[in-house]
Amino acid sequence: MTSYAPTRPRPARFAPLRLAFGSLALFAGLALLAGCGGKKNTEENKNRLSGKVLLGDKPVNGTLVFVAADGKEASAPIGPDGTYAVVDPPIGSLKVYIRPGQALVAPKTGGEMPKDGPAASGAVQPPAKYQAATTSGLTYDSKAGQQTYDPPLAAK
């Protein structure tokens, strides 16, 4: 016949430690569950407004700015190819203007034009008319989701 030795009871001094680790595991599990589901807050799920800013067939040098009725602005730099993208633009009727970029002139020291960026791409400065929300005449009705807007610019 086999005899079994009685198990030793665990000392009471470890009870608070077990309780602490058990609670920690429970809260960590609840935090993981709370973080699951729903939309993730990534650029793919946000409202996005993008397009191309051209004057004729040349990209415009500067920043495209959207102004909401409450005065809040959302803007995006215009790339060397004329493209821009605004993540989470204001929703509703927006006024649009172009904040000009750096002047596109060769350095006075006789240096060369940059090999990349707006100057290298043949970008042009926006006409003065488009440099203020009050004079540009450009508006856009922004909605939720992915949108495209290519501002209709005229040379004069």
N, C-alpha and C positions, 0 to 999 in steps of 0.2 A: 504494500500500500504506500502510496506517495503522500507525503505530507506537504502541505502548502504553507509557506511562511506568510504570516499576515503582512499586508502592505502597511508601510509606515505612512502615517498621515503627513501631509505637506505642512511645513511650518506656516503659521499664520503671518509671519513677517513678509511673505511674498504675495499675499492677497491684494494689497493696494497696487502692487506693480502689475499683477495680472489684470486688475480692473482698469488700470490706465492704458495698457496695451490693447485691451479689448475695446475700450471706448475709442481709442485712436483708430483702430481698424474699422469700426462702425462709421465714424465720421468720414474717413477716407473713402469708404464705399459709397456713402451718401453723396459726397462731393463729386465723385465720378459719375454717378447716375444723374445728378443735376446738370452736369456739363454735357450730357449726351442729348441728342435729338435737336430738332429745330434747325434753323439756318445757322451756318457758321458765319462769323463776321469777317468774310474775306472780300477782296476786291471783286471776285466773280459774282457775288451775291448782292452787291450794292448797286445803287443807281449809278449809271455812268453815262457821260456825255462826251462824245469824241467826234472828230472830223478833221477837215483840212482847211487851212486858211491860205488862200492864194489870191494874188492880185494879177490878173491875167493868167499866165502860166508860171509865175514866180512865187515862191513861198514868201510869206511876210515875216519879218524879224520882230519879235516881241512876245507879249503875253496876252492871251485872250482872257477877258474879264467879263463875268456874268454878274449883274447887279439885280438883286431881288427888290420887291416893293418896299421891304423894311430897311433897305440900305445895305444888307449883308452881301458880301462879295464872295464869289468862288472863281478861281482863276487857274490857268495852266500855261506853262511855257509852250511856245510854238517851236516845234523841232525844225531842224535844217531842211526837212522835206515838206514842211508846212503842217504836219500833223500835231494834234493836241489831244489830251484826255483829261477830263475832270471827273473825279470820283466823288459821289454824293453831292451833285449840284443842287441848289435850291429848287423846289418844285413851284411851278406857277409861271406867270409872265415875267420874263427877265429882259432887262436892257443889256446890250452887248457893246463893248468897245475894245480897242486894242491898245495896250500900254506899250509904247515903242521900246525896242531893245537898244543895245549899245549901237552907236553910230558905226556904219560899215565903211570906214575909210582906212586907207593904208596909214601906218604909223609915219609921223613926220621925220623920224630918224632915218628914213630910207629903208626900213625893214620891209619884209614881204607880208602879204595878207596871210591870215591863218590858213592852214591846209584843210581844216575841217570846221564845222559849225556853220552859222548862217551866212557868213561872208563867202565861204567856199562854195556854198550851194547856190549862190546867186540871189539870195534873199534880199528883199527890198523893205524899206521902212514903210509903215502904214501912212497913207495920206492923212493930213491934219484933221480932216473931217471925222475919221474913225478913232481918234485918240481921246474922245470924251463920250461918256454915256449920253450926255445931253445933245450932242451934235451928230452922233454916228447914224442915227436912224435905224440901227439894227436892233431887232427884238427876237426873242425865242420863247415859245410856250413849252416849258419843261414838264415832263411827266415822269412817273416812276419807271424804272427799268433801264435797259440799254437803249441809247438814242444816238443818232448821228445828226450833226448840224454843220454844214459848210457855209459860213457867212458869205452872202453875195456882195463882194466888194467891186466897186467901179473905180477906175483911175481918177475920175473927176467928179 
